[in-house]
Amino acid sequence: MTDLVRGAGVAEPDTTSGPNPPLDPQLLGPATLGRVVRDQRKSIVVAVVLAVAAYWVLGQLDEWVLAGCIAAGVGLGLLNHLATEYWLLRLITSGEQPTRNRLAMSTFARLLVLSVIAVGIAVLFWPDGIGLLLGLAIFRLIALVMTGLPLLKELKQQ
């Protein structure tokens, strides 16, 4: 009876198993840019298809500058997507616990740089430069759908 009082007979709950066990940074391997590119092949293919489609459709209308701006917007969106994925992979493989403030500041800094570049190019090539913002928005929307669909499928299976 004294063992139960001291806790010897009480089993500790297993916190390492369950729906989301903690990630072991050693099992993930190093965070490299090549790994991010391999993991994001679908996003890269989508970006290339969107850029080619912009040139194909708008080239026939003799709007080459607008096509280039849309393709550049898609490229900036892809660059932001890959930079975000690389930052997250480095964070996960380092094993450290991110703070909410650190996540917010990193996201803010990345989006600030992206916005300044995008608006600068849009103003420089005005009125065709607005296509850069359009390309950026289209890629972001498609990347969001591509990221969300697997999550929805996983939730549906649970």
KEPA-497634 format. One record per residue: residue number from 1; residue in one letter; x, y, z of N, C-alpha, C, O in turn. Coordinates in Angstrom, 1 decimal. Layout:
// KEPA-497634
[NUM,'A',[X,Y,Z],[X,Y,Z],[X,Y,Z],[X,Y,Z]]
...
***
This chain:
// KEPA-497634
[1,'M',[0.8,-1.2,0.0],[0.0,0.0,0.0],[0.9,1.3,0.0],[0.5,2.3,-0.6]]
[2,'T',[2.0,1.2,0.6],[2.9,2.4,0.7],[3.5,2.7,-0.7],[3.8,3.8,-1.0]]
[3,'D',[3.6,1.6,-1.6],[4.2,1.9,-2.9],[3.2,2.7,-3.7],[3.6,3.6,-4.5]]
[4,'L',[1.9,2.5,-3.6],[0.9,3.3,-4.3],[0.9,4.7,-3.8],[0.7,5.6,-4.6]]
[5,'V',[1.1,4.9,-2.5],[1.1,6.2,-2.0],[2.3,7.0,-2.5],[2.2,8.2,-2.9]]
[6,'R',[3.4,6.4,-2.6],[4.6,7.1,-3.1],[4.6,7.2,-4.7],[5.5,7.9,-5.2]]
[7,'G',[3.7,6.6,-5.4],[3.6,6.7,-6.8],[4.3,5.6,-7.6],[4.4,5.7,-8.8]]
[8,'A',[4.8,4.5,-6.9],[5.5,3.5,-7.6],[4.5,2.6,-8.4],[4.9,2.1,-9.5]]
[9,'G',[3.2,2.6,-8.0],[2.3,1.8,-8.8],[1.5,2.5,-9.8],[0.7,2.0,-10.5]]
[10,'V',[1.7,3.8,-9.9],[1.0,4.7,-10.8],[1.8,4.8,-12.1],[3.0,5.2,-12.1]]
[11,'A',[1.2,4.5,-13.2],[1.9,4.5,-14.5],[1.9,6.0,-15.0],[0.9,6.7,-14.9]]
[12,'E',[3.0,6.5,-15.5],[3.1,7.8,-16.0],[2.5,7.8,-17.4],[2.7,6.8,-18.2]]
[13,'P',[1.8,8.8,-17.8],[1.2,8.8,-19.2],[2.3,8.9,-20.2],[3.3,9.6,-20.0]]
[14,'D',[2.1,8.2,-21.3],[3.1,8.2,-22.4],[2.9,9.5,-23.3],[1.9,9.5,-24.0]]
[15,'T',[3.8,10.5,-23.2],[3.6,11.7,-24.0],[4.3,11.6,-25.3],[4.2,12.6,-26.1]]
[16,'T',[5.0,10.6,-25.6],[5.8,10.5,-26.8],[5.0,9.9,-28.0],[5.3,10.0,-29.1]]
[17,'S',[3.9,9.2,-27.6],[3.1,8.6,-28.7],[1.8,9.4,-28.8],[1.5,10.3,-28.0]]
[18,'G',[0.9,9.1,-29.7],[-0.3,9.7,-29.9],[-0.4,10.3,-31.3],[0.4,9.9,-32.2]]
[19,'P',[-1.3,11.2,-31.6],[-1.5,11.7,-32.9],[-0.3,12.5,-33.4],[0.0,12.5,-34.6]]
[20,'N',[0.4,13.2,-32.5],[1.5,14.1,-33.0],[2.7,13.9,-32.1],[2.9,14.7,-31.2]]
[21,'P',[3.4,12.8,-32.2],[4.6,12.6,-31.4],[5.6,13.7,-31.7],[5.7,14.2,-32.8]]
[22,'P',[6.5,14.0,-30.7],[7.5,15.1,-31.0],[8.5,14.6,-32.1],[8.8,13.4,-32.2]]
[23,'L',[8.9,15.6,-32.9],[9.9,15.3,-33.9],[11.3,15.2,-33.4],[11.7,16.0,-32.6]]
[24,'D',[12.0,14.2,-33.8],[13.4,14.0,-33.4],[14.3,14.7,-34.5],[14.3,14.2,-35.6]]
[25,'P',[14.9,15.8,-34.1],[15.8,16.5,-35.1],[16.8,15.6,-35.8],[17.2,15.8,-36.9]]
[26,'Q',[17.3,14.5,-35.1],[18.3,13.7,-35.6],[17.8,12.8,-36.8],[18.5,12.5,-37.7]]
[27,'L',[16.5,12.5,-36.7],[15.8,11.7,-37.7],[15.6,12.5,-39.0],[15.5,11.9,-40.1]]
[28,'L',[15.4,13.8,-38.9],[15.1,14.6,-40.0],[16.2,14.9,-40.9],[16.0,15.1,-42.1]]
[29,'G',[17.4,14.8,-40.4],[18.6,15.1,-41.2],[18.9,16.6,-41.3],[18.1,17.4,-40.7]]
[30,'P',[19.9,17.0,-42.0],[20.2,18.4,-42.1],[19.2,19.2,-43.0],[18.6,18.7,-43.9]]
[31,'A',[19.1,20.5,-42.7],[18.3,21.4,-43.5],[19.1,21.9,-44.6],[20.0,22.8,-44.3]]
[32,'T',[18.8,21.5,-45.8],[19.6,22.0,-46.9],[18.6,22.6,-48.0],[17.4,22.3,-48.0]]
[33,'L',[19.1,23.5,-48.8],[18.3,24.1,-49.8],[17.9,23.1,-50.8],[16.7,23.1,-51.3]]
[34,'G',[18.8,22.1,-51.1],[18.4,21.0,-52.0],[17.3,20.2,-51.5],[16.4,19.8,-52.3]]
[35,'R',[17.2,20.0,-50.3],[16.1,19.2,-49.7],[14.8,19.9,-49.8],[13.8,19.4,-50.1]]
[36,'V',[14.8,21.3,-49.6],[13.6,22.1,-49.7],[13.1,22.0,-51.2],[11.9,21.9,-51.4]]
[37,'V',[14.1,22.2,-52.1],[13.7,22.1,-53.5],[13.1,20.8,-53.9],[12.1,20.7,-54.6]]
[38,'R',[13.7,19.7,-53.4],[13.1,18.3,-53.6],[11.7,18.2,-53.0],[10.8,17.6,-53.7]]
[39,'D',[11.6,18.7,-51.8],[10.3,18.6,-51.2],[9.2,19.4,-51.8],[8.0,19.1,-51.7]]
[40,'Q',[9.6,20.5,-52.5],[8.6,21.4,-53.1],[8.6,21.3,-54.6],[8.3,22.3,-55.3]]
[41,'R',[8.8,20.1,-55.1],[8.8,19.9,-56.6],[7.5,20.4,-57.2],[7.5,21.0,-58.2]]
[42,'K',[6.4,20.0,-56.6],[5.1,20.3,-57.1],[4.9,21.8,-57.2],[4.3,22.3,-58.2]]
[43,'S',[5.3,22.6,-56.2],[5.2,24.0,-56.2],[6.0,24.6,-57.3],[5.6,25.6,-58.0]]
[44,'I',[7.2,24.1,-57.5],[8.1,24.6,-58.6],[7.5,24.3,-59.9],[7.5,25.2,-60.8]]
[45,'V',[6.9,23.2,-60.1],[6.3,22.8,-61.4],[5.1,23.8,-61.6],[4.9,24.2,-62.8]]
[46,'V',[4.3,24.0,-60.6],[3.1,24.9,-60.8],[3.6,26.3,-61.1],[3.0,26.9,-62.0]]
[47,'A',[4.7,26.8,-60.5],[5.2,28.1,-60.8],[5.7,28.2,-62.3],[5.4,29.2,-63.0]]
[48,'V',[6.4,27.2,-62.7],[6.9,27.2,-64.1],[5.7,27.1,-65.1],[5.7,27.8,-66.1]]
[49,'V',[4.7,26.3,-64.8],[3.5,26.2,-65.7],[2.8,27.6,-65.7],[2.4,28.0,-66.8]]
[50,'L',[2.6,28.3,-64.6],[2.0,29.6,-64.6],[2.8,30.6,-65.4],[2.2,31.4,-66.1]]
[51,'A',[4.1,30.6,-65.2],[4.9,31.5,-66.0],[4.8,31.3,-67.5],[4.7,32.2,-68.3]]
[52,'V',[4.9,30.0,-67.9],[4.8,29.7,-69.3],[3.4,30.1,-69.8],[3.3,30.6,-70.9]]
[53,'A',[2.4,29.8,-69.0],[1.0,30.2,-69.4],[0.9,31.7,-69.6],[0.2,32.1,-70.6]]
[54,'A',[1.5,32.4,-68.8],[1.4,33.9,-68.9],[2.1,34.3,-70.2],[1.5,35.2,-70.9]]
[55,'Y',[3.2,33.8,-70.6],[3.9,34.1,-71.8],[3.1,33.6,-73.0],[3.0,34.3,-74.0]]
[56,'W',[2.5,32.4,-72.9],[1.8,31.8,-74.0],[0.5,32.6,-74.3],[0.2,32.9,-75.5]]
[57,'V',[-0.2,33.0,-73.3],[-1.5,33.7,-73.5],[-1.2,35.2,-73.8],[-1.8,35.7,-74.8]]
[58,'L',[-0.4,35.8,-73.0],[-0.3,37.3,-73.3],[0.7,37.6,-74.4],[0.7,38.6,-75.0]]
[59,'G',[1.6,36.6,-74.7],[2.4,36.8,-75.9],[1.6,36.9,-77.2],[2.0,37.6,-78.1]]
[60,'Q',[0.6,36.1,-77.3],[-0.3,36.2,-78.4],[-1.0,37.5,-78.6],[-1.4,37.9,-79.7]]
[61,'L',[-1.2,38.2,-77.4],[-1.8,39.5,-77.5],[-0.8,40.6,-77.5],[-1.1,41.8,-77.4]]
[62,'D',[0.5,40.2,-77.7],[1.6,41.2,-77.8],[1.8,42.0,-76.6],[2.1,43.2,-76.6]]
[63,'E',[1.5,41.4,-75.4],[1.7,42.0,-74.1],[2.9,41.4,-73.4],[2.7,40.7,-72.3]]
[64,'W',[4.1,41.5,-74.0],[5.2,40.8,-73.4],[5.7,41.3,-72.1],[6.1,40.5,-71.2]]
[65,'V',[5.6,42.6,-71.9],[6.0,43.2,-70.6],[5.0,42.7,-69.5],[5.5,42.4,-68.4]]
[66,'L',[3.7,42.7,-69.7],[2.8,42.2,-68.8],[3.0,40.7,-68.5],[2.9,40.3,-67.3]]
[67,'A',[3.3,40.0,-69.5],[3.6,38.5,-69.3],[4.8,38.4,-68.4],[4.9,37.5,-67.5]]
[68,'G',[5.9,39.2,-68.7],[7.1,39.1,-67.9],[6.8,39.5,-66.4],[7.4,39.0,-65.5]]
[69,'C',[6.0,40.5,-66.2],[5.6,41.0,-64.8],[4.9,39.9,-64.1],[5.1,39.6,-62.9]]
[70,'I',[3.9,39.2,-64.8],[3.2,38.2,-64.1],[4.1,37.0,-63.8],[4.1,36.4,-62.7]]
[71,'A',[5.0,36.6,-64.7],[6.0,35.6,-64.5],[6.9,36.0,-63.3],[7.3,35.1,-62.5]]
[72,'A',[7.3,37.2,-63.3],[8.2,37.7,-62.2],[7.4,37.6,-60.8],[8.0,37.3,-59.8]]
[73,'G',[6.1,37.9,-60.8],[5.3,37.8,-59.6],[5.2,36.4,-59.2],[5.3,36.1,-58.0]]
[74,'V',[5.0,35.5,-60.1],[5.0,34.1,-59.7],[6.4,33.6,-59.2],[6.4,32.9,-58.2]]
[75,'G',[7.4,34.1,-59.8],[8.8,33.8,-59.3],[9.0,34.3,-57.9],[9.6,33.6,-57.1]]
[76,'L',[8.6,35.5,-57.7],[8.7,36.1,-56.3],[7.9,35.3,-55.3],[8.4,35.0,-54.2]]
[77,'G',[6.7,34.9,-55.7],[5.9,34.0,-54.8],[6.6,32.7,-54.5],[6.6,32.2,-53.4]]
[78,'L',[7.2,32.1,-55.6],[7.9,30.9,-55.4],[9.1,31.1,-54.5],[9.4,30.2,-53.6]]
[79,'L',[9.8,32.1,-54.7],[11.0,32.4,-53.8],[10.6,32.6,-52.4],[11.3,32.1,-51.5]]
[80,'N',[9.5,33.3,-52.1],[9.0,33.5,-50.8],[8.6,32.1,-50.2],[8.9,31.9,-49.0]]
[81,'H',[7.9,31.3,-51.0],[7.5,30.0,-50.5],[8.7,29.1,-50.1],[8.7,28.5,-49.1]]
[82,'L',[9.7,29.1,-51.0],[10.9,28.3,-50.7],[11.7,28.8,-49.5],[12.2,28.0,-48.7]]
[83,'A',[11.7,30.1,-49.4],[12.4,30.7,-48.2],[11.7,30.4,-46.9],[12.3,30.1,-45.9]]
[84,'T',[10.4,30.4,-47.0],[9.6,30.0,-45.8],[9.8,28.6,-45.4],[10.0,28.3,-44.2]]
[85,'E',[9.8,27.7,-46.4],[10.0,26.3,-46.2],[11.4,26.0,-45.6],[11.5,25.2,-44.7]]
[86,'Y',[12.4,26.7,-46.2],[13.7,26.5,-45.7],[13.9,27.0,-44.2],[14.5,26.3,-43.4]]
[87,'W',[13.3,28.1,-43.9],[13.4,28.6,-42.6],[12.7,27.6,-41.6],[13.2,27.4,-40.5]]
[88,'L',[11.5,27.1,-42.0],[10.8,26.2,-41.1],[11.6,24.9,-40.9],[11.6,24.3,-39.8]]
[89,'L',[12.2,24.4,-42.0],[13.0,23.2,-41.9],[14.2,23.4,-41.0],[14.5,22.5,-40.2]]
[90,'R',[14.9,24.5,-41.2],[16.0,24.8,-40.3],[15.6,24.9,-38.8],[16.3,24.4,-37.9]]
[91,'L',[14.4,25.4,-38.6],[13.9,25.6,-37.2],[13.5,24.2,-36.6],[13.9,23.9,-35.5]]
[92,'I',[12.9,23.4,-37.4],[12.5,22.0,-37.0],[13.8,21.2,-36.7],[13.9,20.5,-35.7]]
[93,'T',[14.7,21.2,-37.6],[15.9,20.3,-37.5],[16.9,20.8,-36.4],[17.7,20.1,-35.9]]
[94,'S',[16.7,22.1,-36.0],[17.6,22.6,-34.9],[17.1,22.1,-33.6],[17.9,22.0,-32.6]]
[95,'G',[15.9,21.7,-33.4],[15.4,21.1,-32.2],[14.9,22.2,-31.2],[14.4,21.8,-30.1]]
[96,'E',[15.1,23.5,-31.5],[14.8,24.5,-30.5],[13.3,24.8,-30.6],[12.6,24.6,-31.7]]
[97,'Q',[12.7,25.3,-29.6],[11.3,25.6,-29.5],[11.1,27.1,-30.0],[11.6,28.0,-29.4]]
[98,'P',[10.4,27.3,-31.1],[10.2,28.7,-31.5],[9.2,29.4,-30.6],[8.2,28.9,-30.2]]
[99,'T',[9.5,30.7,-30.5],[8.5,31.5,-29.7],[7.6,32.2,-30.7],[7.9,32.3,-31.9]]
[100,'R',[6.5,32.6,-30.2],[5.5,33.2,-31.1],[6.0,34.5,-31.6],[5.8,34.9,-32.8]]
[101,'N',[6.8,35.2,-30.8],[7.4,36.5,-31.2],[8.4,36.3,-32.3],[8.5,37.1,-33.3]]
[102,'R',[9.2,35.2,-32.2],[10.2,35.0,-33.2],[9.6,34.6,-34.6],[10.0,35.0,-35.6]]
[103,'L',[8.5,33.8,-34.5],[7.8,33.4,-35.7],[7.2,34.7,-36.4],[7.3,34.9,-37.6]]
[104,'A',[6.6,35.5,-35.6],[5.9,36.7,-36.1],[7.0,37.7,-36.7],[6.7,38.2,-37.8]]
[105,'M',[8.1,37.9,-36.0],[9.1,38.8,-36.6],[9.7,38.3,-37.8],[10.0,39.0,-38.8]]
[106,'S',[10.0,37.0,-37.9],[10.5,36.4,-39.1],[9.6,36.6,-40.3],[10.0,36.9,-41.4]]
[107,'T',[8.3,36.3,-40.1],[7.3,36.4,-41.1],[7.2,37.8,-41.5],[7.1,38.1,-42.7]]
[108,'F',[7.1,38.7,-40.6],[7.0,40.2,-40.9],[8.2,40.6,-41.7],[8.0,41.4,-42.7]]
[109,'A',[9.4,40.3,-41.4],[10.6,40.7,-42.1],[10.6,40.2,-43.5],[10.9,40.9,-44.5]]
[110,'R',[10.2,38.9,-43.7],[10.2,38.3,-45.0],[9.1,39.0,-45.9],[9.4,39.3,-47.1]]
[111,'L',[7.9,39.2,-45.3],[6.9,39.8,-46.1],[7.1,41.3,-46.4],[6.7,41.8,-47.4]]
[112,'L',[7.8,42.0,-45.5],[8.2,43.3,-45.7],[9.2,43.5,-46.9],[9.0,44.3,-47.8]]
[113,'V',[10.2,42.6,-46.9],[11.1,42.6,-48.1],[10.4,42.3,-49.4],[10.6,42.9,-50.4]]
[114,'L',[9.6,41.3,-49.3],[8.8,40.9,-50.5],[7.9,42.0,-51.0],[7.9,42.2,-52.2]]
[115,'S',[7.2,42.7,-50.1],[6.3,43.7,-50.5],[7.1,44.9,-51.1],[6.6,45.5,-52.1]]
[116,'V',[8.2,45.3,-50.5],[9.0,46.4,-51.0],[9.5,46.1,-52.4],[9.4,47.0,-53.3]]
[117,'I',[10.0,44.9,-52.6],[10.4,44.5,-54.0],[9.3,44.5,-55.0],[9.4,45.0,-56.1]]
[118,'A',[8.2,43.9,-54.6],[7.0,43.8,-55.5],[6.4,45.1,-55.8],[6.2,45.4,-57.0]]
[119,'V',[6.2,46.0,-54.9],[5.7,47.3,-55.1],[6.7,48.1,-55.9],[6.3,48.9,-56.8]]
[120,'G',[7.9,48.0,-55.6],[9.0,48.8,-56.4],[9.0,48.4,-57.9],[9.0,49.3,-58.7]]
[121,'I',[8.9,47.1,-58.1],[8.9,46.7,-59.6],[7.6,47.0,-60.2],[7.5,47.4,-61.4]]
[122,'A',[6.5,46.9,-59.5],[5.2,47.3,-60.0],[5.1,48.8,-60.4],[4.6,49.1,-61.5]]
[123,'V',[5.7,49.7,-59.6],[5.7,51.1,-59.9],[6.7,51.4,-61.1],[6.4,52.2,-61.9]]
[124,'L',[7.8,50.7,-61.1],[8.8,50.8,-62.1],[8.2,50.5,-63.5],[8.5,51.2,-64.5]]
[125,'F',[7.4,49.5,-63.6],[6.9,49.0,-64.9],[5.4,49.4,-65.1],[4.7,48.8,-65.9]]
[126,'W',[4.9,50.4,-64.3],[3.5,50.8,-64.4],[3.1,51.1,-65.8],[3.9,51.7,-66.5]]
[127,'P',[2.0,50.7,-66.3],[0.8,50.0,-65.7],[0.9,48.5,-65.8],[0.2,47.7,-65.2]]
[128,'D',[1.9,48.0,-66.6],[2.0,46.5,-66.7],[2.6,45.9,-65.5],[2.4,44.7,-65.2]]
[129,'G',[3.2,46.7,-64.6],[3.8,46.2,-63.4],[2.8,45.6,-62.4],[3.1,44.9,-61.5]]
[130,'I',[1.5,46.0,-62.6],[0.5,45.5,-61.7],[0.3,44.0,-61.9],[-0.2,43.3,-61.0]]
[131,'G',[0.8,43.5,-63.0],[0.8,42.1,-63.3],[1.7,41.3,-62.3],[1.4,40.1,-62.0]]
[132,'L',[2.7,42.0,-61.8],[3.6,41.3,-60.8],[2.8,41.0,-59.6],[2.9,39.9,-59.0]]
[133,'L',[2.0,42.0,-59.1],[1.2,41.7,-57.9],[0.1,40.7,-58.2],[-0.2,39.9,-57.3]]
[134,'L',[-0.4,40.6,-59.4],[-1.4,39.6,-59.8],[-0.7,38.2,-59.8],[-1.3,37.3,-59.3]]
[135,'G',[0.5,38.1,-60.4],[1.2,36.8,-60.4],[1.5,36.4,-59.0],[1.4,35.2,-58.7]]
[136,'L',[1.9,37.3,-58.1],[2.2,37.0,-56.7],[1.0,36.4,-56.0],[1.1,35.5,-55.3]]
[137,'A',[-0.2,37.1,-56.2],[-1.4,36.7,-55.6],[-1.9,35.3,-56.1],[-2.3,34.5,-55.4]]
[138,'I',[-1.8,35.1,-57.4],[-2.2,33.8,-58.0],[-1.4,32.7,-57.5],[-1.9,31.6,-57.1]]
[139,'F',[0.0,32.9,-57.4],[0.8,31.8,-56.9],[0.5,31.5,-55.5],[0.5,30.4,-55.0]]
[140,'R',[0.3,32.6,-54.7],[0.1,32.4,-53.2],[-1.2,31.6,-53.0],[-1.3,30.7,-52.2]]
[141,'L',[-2.3,31.9,-53.8],[-3.5,31.2,-53.7],[-3.4,29.8,-54.1],[-3.9,28.9,-53.4]]
[142,'I',[-2.7,29.5,-55.2],[-2.5,28.1,-55.6],[-1.6,27.3,-54.6],[-1.9,26.2,-54.3]]
[143,'A',[-0.6,28.0,-54.0],[0.3,27.3,-53.0],[-0.5,27.0,-51.7],[-0.3,26.0,-51.1]]
[144,'L',[-1.4,27.9,-51.4],[-2.3,27.7,-50.2],[-3.2,26.5,-50.4],[-3.4,25.7,-49.5]]
[145,'V',[-3.8,26.4,-51.6],[-4.7,25.3,-51.9],[-3.8,24.0,-51.9],[-4.3,23.0,-51.4]]
[146,'M',[-2.7,24.0,-52.5],[-1.8,22.8,-52.5],[-1.4,22.4,-51.1],[-1.2,21.2,-50.9]]
[147,'T',[-1.2,23.3,-50.2],[-0.8,23.0,-48.9],[-2.0,22.5,-48.1],[-1.9,21.6,-47.2]]
[148,'G',[-3.2,23.1,-48.3],[-4.4,22.8,-47.5],[-5.0,21.5,-47.9],[-5.6,20.9,-47.0]]
[149,'L',[-5.0,21.1,-49.1],[-5.6,19.9,-49.5],[-5.1,18.6,-48.8],[-5.9,17.8,-48.3]]
[150,'P',[-3.8,18.4,-48.7],[-3.3,17.3,-48.0],[-3.7,17.3,-46.5],[-4.0,16.3,-45.9]]
[151,'L',[-3.8,18.5,-45.9],[-4.2,18.6,-44.5],[-5.6,18.2,-44.3],[-6.0,17.6,-43.4]]
[152,'L',[-6.5,18.7,-45.3],[-7.9,18.3,-45.2],[-8.1,16.8,-45.4],[-9.0,16.2,-44.7]]
[153,'K',[-7.3,16.2,-46.3],[-7.4,14.7,-46.5],[-7.0,14.0,-45.2],[-7.7,13.0,-44.8]]
[154,'E',[-6.0,14.5,-44.5],[-5.5,13.9,-43.3],[-6.6,14.0,-42.2],[-6.8,13.1,-41.5]]
[155,'L',[-7.2,15.2,-42.1],[-8.2,15.4,-41.1],[-9.4,14.5,-41.4],[-10.1,14.0,-40.4]]
[156,'K',[-9.7,14.3,-42.6],[-10.9,13.5,-43.0],[-10.6,12.0,-42.6],[-11.6,11.3,-42.3]]
[157,'Q',[-9.4,11.5,-42.7],[-9.1,10.2,-42.4],[-9.1,9.9,-40.9],[-9.3,8.8,-40.5]]
[158,'Q',[-8.9,10.9,-40.1],[-8.9,10.8,-38.6],[-10.3,10.7,-38.0],[-10.4,10.6,-36.8]]
***
